[in-house]
């Protein structure tokens, strides 16, 4: 079943535009050199709004932990159950994390601690989302 | 007035001892019956009818009359049911005769509706935009302490409608808008189950132990619930679960099990706050408010991790203890929130109740945490033992300090009580005392 489709807004559009170009762009604060995801109107560390810029980061991370959704509430995803939902930390800044269904990995068979790399998955015509796969 | 127009919160670090410590008291409480759902036709079982009943019982308990009420703190509602979101309303169906000629009284309750329907002629403080009970009790305590009102009802209605829990509304949408664009595409519909299950897994990895080490805690909540005469479980034939029941129960968000989740119910509870001076002349022994505190910590990224949750709960504990002028060893009764069993250990360890430090909770759960033992943890039975009223923690704390908890009455000292409806990231805590100082 297809995944639920994100709807970009003014704040998030640069991020999703990047994803649609198969690039991972995160907010970066020039004032305090902190990466930020999801995007916010101002830096959560120093409060600067003017210092925020979009920066492409390497799509490399690690699986911190995971759960398996067996009885979730999202109609569109029910046929997928059970499915993995992993927490992926970004190598460039492990305080930044992402969700992933780890496409291709069977449920319950998630190598916690493994290295992953970003990939992109089409959820609607012209709309990709960022996903992660284990690095072999 | 909206609650945001009144600077009542104690939600910063380092605020010192609360200026009204021991000068405000809870003088009464009342509960409605706790039903699984409203059936849509029984007008004596609406959320409005139950809120009125709870108020009447709280006033009766305290010995005050409707004309003496000059403050009402009530949030609009917290409705479970088929629709997604934090509050889903009944349906676009025909309404009834007054006072049920709108959504108010059915799935929404507020101070204005209650004052009008209950004929409370002297209400001068009924703020709108009130948050949940975890913060409502702080708002009421501060308002009484500041002299904004003198005799204040706090009402917390929790409704439940037909339909599987939050399977409709935005959860039936094919699109993810707003903050949901960062979670929903991967299956996280939002809520404290998701927020806490990842830190809980990290907790198990960091400190050792397994998810099912929660079993003794969940089972004890059920046992305490069976000792709570107004609770859902005891009145609806819900038998206390066993270890076998727990470890063989189905998963929701594996490893989160069905028994780790509270049961949505239709109920209301009310508490009467007044000045300590006035409370001493009322029907019940006063239960003094020694501090209230709130917190609303921002997520630094998509998903809070264990380090964040531990930092948040450490800070919440520090705020509360500082404001109450007490420390962990001073707290006799400890009733943290348990809406999902996976978050409670964070509170236990953050507040270091009975000396429990980070990583010690599972071993503590495996010991004697019964109400008759030396460590009567969560003597209320919480939401897991009583249904999702979110009020058991407050009522039990009051009863323990009064010495009226009946079969739940602890055998250890019961002179202070710490209670909350809160998550690690947001909510509030309340410290109560048998004595004002």
Interface residues (C-beta under 8 A of the other chain):
Chain A: X3 X4 X5 X6 X7 X8 X9 X12 X36 X37 X38 X44 X64 X65 X66 X67 X68 X69 X70 X71 X72 X73 X74 X75 X76 X77 X80 X82 X83 X85 X87 X95 X96 X97 X98 X99 X100 X101 X108 X112 X123 X129
Chain B: X84 X165 X166 X167 X171 X172 X173 X174 X175 X176 X177 X178 X179 X181 X182 X183 X184 X185 X186 X187 X188 X189 X197 X198 X201 X202 X205 X250 X251 X252 X253 X254 X255 X256 X298 X300 X301 X302 X303 X305
